[in-house]
Amino acid sequence: MSRWAGTGAALSSGLAAIAGPAFSQSVATDPVVELPAQCRFSKPAQVKASLREAPDIASEFRRLNLTIADAGEPYVPFDLVESAKNLPHRQFLRAYAFADRTIAWYYHGGSIVTHVHVVELRPQRDRRDEPLVLRFTGRGLIGPPCEATEALLNGVSGASDW
């Protein structure tokens, strides 16, 4: 028997073991970055665990044509995935409603890595005669979500300030 007998089968099963997890991670339902169970902030807040609890946030994403999966729903964590073109590249994680603003967390898939965005929304009027609605302010950070939330509460407006 040749000393190479069985090498092809072993190599094939080894490659399958390597390739299997990479493919299975191309569409995610669970966070790829571990999130803190709780945060302590300098101001009291009400937690919103899903977009169903925060329809005003979901509405703002739709208004800006940004597709987002709700917490726990499938999304694509990498931009280069071809097999799941109909899934969003964002997944809502949670939001905190403070007295004067709401800060939302979501995953955003990227070409190299999925990261957590922490963004601020504030009540605004689109026109004087319309009611207040939540709108993105343009202030947001990428990074540890508890710390980024507290930074936004303290007036940090972008990555260069943080």
N, C-alpha and C positions, 0 to 999 in steps of 0.2 A: 504494500500500500504506500502511496506517495506521501511524503511528509506534508504536502499541501492539501491533502484530502480534507474536506470539511471546512477549509478556510473561506471559501465563497459563501457558504451558509452562515458562518460566524460573522463574516463581514457584513452581510446583508442584514442580519438581525441587529448587529451593533449600529448600523446606519439608521435602521428603523427606530431604534431606541433614541437616537440623537434627534432624528427628524420629527418623531411623534410629538413631543412636547412643544416644539416650536410651532407646529401647525395648530395644535390645540389652543395655543395662546393668541392666535390671530383674531379671534373674536372672544371678547370677555364679557362675563356677567358679574364677576366679583372684582373688587378693587385690585389693581396690580401694585398699588402703593398702600402700605398699611396706614390707616387713619386712626387718629386718637379717638378713644371712646367718648371722652369729654374734654372740654376746654374751660378754663377759667378766664373770664374777661373782666375788664375794668368797669363795664356797664352791663346791666341786666339785659337778657335777650330771650326770645322765644325761639325754640328750635323747630325748623321745618325739615322733616325727614324725607319728603318726597315732593315731586312737582304737583301731585294731587293735593298736597297741603299748601302749595304755593302757586296757584294758577296764575297769579300776576307775574311771577318769574318766567313761567312757561310761555306766557303771552309775549313777554319782552323778547325771549329767544326767537319766537316765531316772527315777530315784527321785524327782526333783523335778519331773517332767513337763515338762522343758525339752528340746525337740527341737533337735538339732544335727547338721549335716552333717559328715562327716569332711573332713580336709584334701583340697582339690582337687575335692570333690563340689559339685554345684550347691546354692545357697542363695539366699535373697531378701535383697538388701542394703537394701531400703527397706520400711517397714511398710505403705505405701499401695499396694503392687502387688497388683492383683486377679487377675492372670493366673496366679499361681503359688501359690495358697493351700495346696497340699499340700507345699510345700517349707519347710524350717525357715528361721528368720530368724537363725540362728547357724551359724558354720562354725569348726570346730576348726582351730587353726593349728599349735601345738606345745605341749609341756609340758616342764618340767624337774623331774626327780625329785632332790631334795636328800636328805640323810640324815634330816632330821626333818619334811619337808613336800614337797609337790609344788606347783608353780606352773604354771598352765595359761593359755594365750593363746587367745582366740577372737574372731572378728568377730561383731558384733551389729548387725543392720540396724536403722535408726531412721527416723523420719519425715523427717528432714532429711539425716542423714549416717550412714554406717557407721563404727563405731569399734572399736578393739581393747580388749577387756576382759582384764585380767590378774588372775587370782583364785588364792587360796591354798586348798589342800586339805591336811588332816592326817589321819593314821591315828587312828581313834577306835573305840570299842566302842559299839554300839547298846545292848547289854545285857552285863552282866558275864560271862556264860557264852558269848558269841559272839566270833569272831575280829575282829581289827582290820580296818577298812575305811576307804577314803578318803572323807572328808566335807568339803564346803565349810565354811570357817570363818566366812564373812561378810566376810572381809577381801579387798578388791579395789580396783583402780585402773583408770582409763581414761587412756590416753596412750601415750607411746613405750614399747614393751614391755620393752626391755632395762633402761631406767631404772626403770620401774615394778616389774619383778622385783626389782632390787637394793633398791629402797625397801621392798618387802614383807619381804625378807630382813633389813633393818635395823630392822624394827619399825613402819614406817608402817602405820597401820590404815585410813586413808581419805583422801579427797581433801582434807579440811581440814588434814591433817598434811603434805601433800606440796607 
